[in-house]
Amino acid sequence: MGHSRYREIAESLRHSIRSGAYPLGSLLPSESDLATAWSASRGTVRQAVALLASEGLIGSRQGARRVVLRRERRQSFQQLNSFAQWAQAMGCEVSSRILTRTTRTATAEEADRLDAEPGSDVLYVLRLRRLDGEPVMVERTVYADWVAPAVLALPEDCVSIMNSIAERADIVAHYGEHLIDAVAAGSEDARLLRVRRASPLLRQRHLTYTAAGRAIEWTDDRYRAGSMVFNVMNSVAAAPLERRPGPDVRG
């Protein structure tokens, strides 16, 4: 009963935040006041509040009250890591086409990113991703050699490689690192995305790991300008965003 009770309280608070009853920047009532209002134990209320904090709706604990940070839940790790899951959650029709699958020797950077031996083989995959029929992203991924057989077994129109290898081969992503910058479209990008050569593209590179810290993939995703916005929220307690000099900056 207590399990469903804290979720009931969390959902009610969630609704109040979405409706504006608790505006952005305002404080929630204290845990003791919430416990009284809900005729619930402090422990049950604390679980409900912790759930909202984990979703990014309210701030981390500072005293007995929490600050409202946003109206909508943060996307899950799976949605952020999987273009297909994100698109489906947004109500978009997503499709993908694998254009190239090639086993080749890893570059020095790829070997370093994947913690692989220099000169070892990787699987290079080129994919075009569409939203509602329009090309929006070119994806270039190198998979570690231990992941390659699972990816090679997938059909060309596989919508989500990460979901498929998780289901078929129990290769599950648990955490990753994302790098976001801008690049000019090369001839291949321009042809696939139907833009002019040298047009600006938003690039997201990410490295994905298993729970044990084993590297799965190193990906270079290039989005057509205007098709994607990344939102990063930080605070004095948690700062997931880090600035780094680009390759053209000389120190």
C-alpha positions in Angstrom: 0.0 0.0 0.0 2.8 2.4 0.9 4.5 1.7 -2.4 1.5 3.0 -4.4 0.8 5.8 -1.9 4.1 7.6 -2.5 3.5 7.4 -6.3 0.0 8.8 -5.8 1.4 11.7 -3.9 4.2 12.2 -6.5 1.7 12.2 -9.4 -0.5 14.8 -7.6 2.5 17.1 -7.0 3.6 16.5 -10.6 0.2 17.7 -11.8 0.3 20.7 -9.6 3.7 21.7 -11.0 2.5 21.2 -14.6 -0.6 23.2 -14.0 1.3 26.1 -12.5 -0.1 25.7 -9.0 3.6 25.6 -8.0 5.3 28.0 -10.5 8.9 27.7 -11.6 11.2 29.0 -8.9 8.6 28.6 -6.1 9.0 26.3 -3.1 7.1 23.2 -2.4 5.5 22.9 1.0 7.7 21.3 3.7 7.7 17.5 4.0 5.9 17.8 7.4 3.2 20.0 5.8 2.8 17.6 2.9 2.6 14.7 5.3 -0.2 16.5 7.2 -2.1 17.4 4.0 -1.9 13.8 2.7 -2.3 12.1 6.1 0.8 10.2 5.2 4.1 9.4 7.0 7.1 11.6 6.6 8.9 8.6 5.0 6.2 8.2 2.3 6.3 11.9 1.5 10.1 11.8 1.4 9.9 9.0 -1.2 7.5 11.0 -3.3 9.7 14.1 -3.2 12.8 12.1 -4.0 11.1 10.7 -7.1 10.3 14.3 -8.3 13.9 15.3 -7.6 15.2 12.3 -9.6 13.1 13.5 -12.5 14.6 17.0 -12.4 11.3 18.7 -11.5 12.5 20.0 -8.2 15.9 20.8 -6.7 18.1 18.6 -4.6 17.5 18.8 -0.9 18.3 22.1 0.8 16.6 22.3 4.2 13.0 21.1 4.4 11.7 22.6 1.1 12.5 22.1 -2.5 12.6 24.6 -5.4 10.5 23.9 -8.5 12.9 23.8 -11.4 10.8 22.7 -14.4 7.4 21.6 -15.4 8.2 18.4 -17.4 10.2 15.4 -16.5 13.7 15.0 -17.8 14.1 12.5 -20.6 15.3 9.1 -19.5 18.8 7.9 -20.2 17.3 5.6 -22.8 15.5 8.4 -24.6 18.6 10.6 -24.6 20.8 7.8 -25.7 18.4 6.4 -28.4 17.2 8.6 -31.2 14.4 6.2 -31.9 13.1 6.1 -28.4 13.2 9.9 -28.2 11.4 10.3 -31.5 8.7 7.8 -30.6 8.2 9.5 -27.2 7.7 12.8 -29.0 5.0 11.3 -31.3 7.2 11.4 -34.4 7.4 8.7 -37.1 11.0 7.5 -37.1 12.7 5.4 -39.7 16.3 4.4 -40.3 18.4 2.9 -43.1 21.8 1.3 -42.6 23.8 2.4 -45.7 27.2 0.8 -44.9 28.5 -1.9 -42.6 32.3 -2.3 -42.8 34.8 -4.1 -40.7 38.0 -2.2 -40.6 41.0 -1.3 -38.5 40.3 1.3 -35.8 41.8 4.7 -36.1 43.9 5.9 -33.2 41.1 8.0 -31.8 38.5 5.1 -32.1 40.8 2.6 -30.4 41.4 5.1 -27.6 37.7 5.9 -27.1 36.7 2.2 -27.2 39.6 1.1 -24.9 40.7 -1.2 -27.8 44.2 -2.4 -28.7 45.8 -0.2 -31.5 45.3 -1.9 -34.8 42.2 -3.9 -33.7 39.1 -4.3 -35.8 35.9 -2.3 -35.3 32.6 -2.3 -37.2 31.9 1.0 -38.9 28.2 1.7 -39.6 26.7 4.6 -41.6 23.0 5.2 -41.1 20.5 7.8 -42.2 17.7 8.7 -39.8 14.4 10.3 -40.8 11.6 12.0 -38.8 8.2 12.0 -40.4 9.9 11.0 -43.7 12.4 13.8 -43.7 16.1 13.2 -43.4 17.4 14.9 -40.2 20.5 13.0 -39.1 23.5 11.1 -40.4 24.9 8.7 -37.9 28.4 7.3 -38.1 29.2 4.7 -35.5 32.1 2.4 -34.7 31.2 -0.7 -32.6 33.7 -2.6 -30.5 34.6 -5.9 -32.0 32.7 -7.8 -29.3 29.5 -6.0 -30.3 30.0 -6.3 -34.0 28.3 -9.8 -34.6 25.1 -8.6 -32.9 25.0 -5.4 -35.1 25.8 -7.4 -38.3 22.8 -9.6 -37.7 20.3 -6.7 -37.8 18.2 -5.8 -40.8 19.0 -2.6 -42.8 15.8 -0.9 -41.7 16.4 -1.6 -38.0 14.8 1.4 -36.2 16.9 1.2 -33.0 20.2 -0.7 -33.0 20.7 -0.2 -29.2 17.3 -1.6 -28.4 17.8 -4.5 -30.7 21.2 -5.6 -29.4 19.9 -5.2 -25.8 17.0 -7.6 -26.6 18.8 -10.0 -28.8 22.3 -10.1 -27.3 21.9 -8.6 -23.8 24.2 -5.8 -24.7 22.8 -3.0 -22.5 23.9 0.6 -22.3 24.0 2.1 -18.8 25.9 5.3 -19.1 27.7 7.5 -21.6 29.5 10.7 -22.4 28.2 13.3 -24.9 30.1 16.0 -26.8 28.2 18.6 -28.8 29.6 21.0 -31.3 29.0 22.4 -34.8 30.6 21.2 -38.1 30.3 22.0 -41.8 28.5 19.5 -44.0 30.8 17.5 -46.2 29.7 16.1 -49.6 28.3 12.9 -48.1 26.4 14.8 -45.4 25.1 17.3 -47.9 23.8 14.5 -50.3 22.1 12.5 -47.5 20.6 15.4 -45.7 19.7 17.4 -48.8 21.5 20.5 -47.8 24.3 22.5 -49.4 27.9 21.5 -48.9 29.5 23.4 -46.0 26.1 24.1 -44.4 26.2 24.1 -40.6 25.3 20.9 -38.9 24.8 20.2 -35.2 27.1 17.4 -34.2 26.6 15.1 -31.2 29.3 12.5 -30.5 28.7 10.0 -27.7 30.4 7.1 -26.1 28.3 4.4 -24.6 29.2 1.9 -21.9 27.8 -1.2 -20.2 27.1 -1.2 -16.5 30.6 -2.8 -16.1 32.3 0.1 -17.9 32.9 -1.8 -21.2 32.7 0.5 -24.2 30.0 -0.4 -26.7 30.1 2.3 -29.4 31.6 5.6 -30.4 29.1 7.6 -32.5 29.2 10.8 -34.6 25.6 12.1 -35.2 25.1 15.1 -37.5 21.8 16.9 -37.4 20.4 19.1 -40.1 20.3 22.7 -38.9 17.1 23.6 -37.1 16.1 20.0 -36.6 17.3 19.5 -33.0 17.9 21.4 -29.8 19.6 20.0 -26.7 18.6 21.3 -23.3 21.1 21.0 -20.5 20.1 22.0 -16.9 22.6 22.6 -14.2 22.8 24.0 -10.7 25.3 24.6 -7.9 24.7 21.0 -6.8 25.0 19.3 -10.2 26.8 20.6 -13.3 26.6 18.1 -16.1 27.8 20.6 -18.7 31.5 21.2 -19.2 33.2 23.7 -21.7 36.2 22.5 -23.6 38.3 24.3 -26.2 37.7 23.0 -29.8 40.3 21.6 -32.1 40.8 25.0 -33.8 41.6 26.8 -30.5 45.3 27.1 -29.7 46.2 27.4 -26.0 
